[in-house]
Amino acid sequence: MAELSPAILETGADPLLASARLTIDLEALAANYKELAESSGEAKAAAVVKADAYGLGLEQVAPVLSKAGCETFFVALPEEGIALRRIIADADIYVLAGMTGAIAAAACAESSLTPVLNSTDEIKIWADYWKRRGSRRPCAIHVDTGMNRLGLPVREALAFAKFNELNHHVTTVLLMSHLACADQRDHPLNEQQLESFQALSAAFGNVDSSLANSAGVFMGADYHFDLTRPGISIYGGAPQIGEENPMRPVVVAEARILQIRNVRAGETISYGASFEAKRDSRIAVAGIGYADGYHRAGSGHGVALRDAHSEGAVGWIAGHCIPVLGRVTMDLTAFDISELPDGTVKTGDWIELMGSNILIDDAARAAGTIPYGA
C-alpha cells in the first residue's frame, strides 16, 4: 500500500495532523492491469498513464505496472513521456497529443518517444525532422472513426496508406483509433467504428492496430486487434455503464472528523441555510471541502445538481452510509450521523469518501461528474 496525502506532500506536515488522506492500493492497481491484460485475449495490453497516472503519481504507478508485465505506455504530452522515460528506461512510450512542431519532434526523438500523429501536418513535421537527419524513426497514425476529436479523417488515412507504401515517408508501427461509446455496449456507433477500423487496418497492411480503451477491452475479441489501451479501469473505474465493475478499488479518500455536534429540529446547516433539520440530529463535521477536491456539486442540499439528481454525496463510517448535509464548503463538510448509536464515532475518526464502500463511480455520479474527475 502507498499512502499519499496532498497536505503532507505539499506542506511537509505531520501525517497525524492531516485532516484528509488519500491511500493508493498498488497491489489492486497491479491486479487490475493483469485482469485487463488477461481480458485482452491475444492482444497485448498497454497502460495509459497520462495526467500523472490519472492523478495517482507517475513515479509510484509506472514501476508497479511495469513489474505487472506492462511494456507499452501512453502519455498525452512529450514532457510526460520524458518523465516516464526517466522512470522506465526500456518501455515503449507513445505520445498522444504533442507533435506541435520541430521542438516537440526533437523532444520525442531525444527520449525515444513514439509520437501519435493526428493529421497530415503532424506527419509532415515528423517526416521533415528525420529527412533533414537522413534517417527515419517510428510513429503511430491516429485515425478518427467517429469520435471527432483528434485523428486523420478516414479518407485521408486511406490515401496516406497508399502514398506511404510507395514513398516510405514515415515508419508506421501502430495504427490506432478511439472508441466514443464503448462504455455503452449496445450503442450503434461501436459497430460503425469497428467496421471502419477493420477496413483501415487492412489498408495499412503489416502494421499493428489498436482500437480498444478500457471499455473496449470488454467488448469482445473483435475489438482487441494487436494492442489494447486501458486507462481508467486500471485505476478502479467501471468499464461499462450499468454493469458490475470487475475492477478492484484502488483509491481510498478519507476525511477526519473534527467535531461532533447536536442540531435541533428547525436549525439549518452550512451556507445558504439550504438544509433545515426535521428532527433533532447529530452531525460530524469533517476536515475536507472543495479546496481539497471534494466537489461542491456533491453537496446534499443547495446546489443545482440536486434538482436533477436527488441524492448528494455520502460517506462511510462504522459500517454505515452517512449523507452530506447542506453545502460542501471550502475545507469543511457536514455528515449526518443521527442513525448511528451514541459513541459509535468520535472526534478524530476517519470517514471514507471513496473506496471499497463508496465506489469511485458512485462518488462521481453524486457530484455530476465521471470517475476521471472524482
Disulfide bonds with the S-S distance in Angstrom:
none
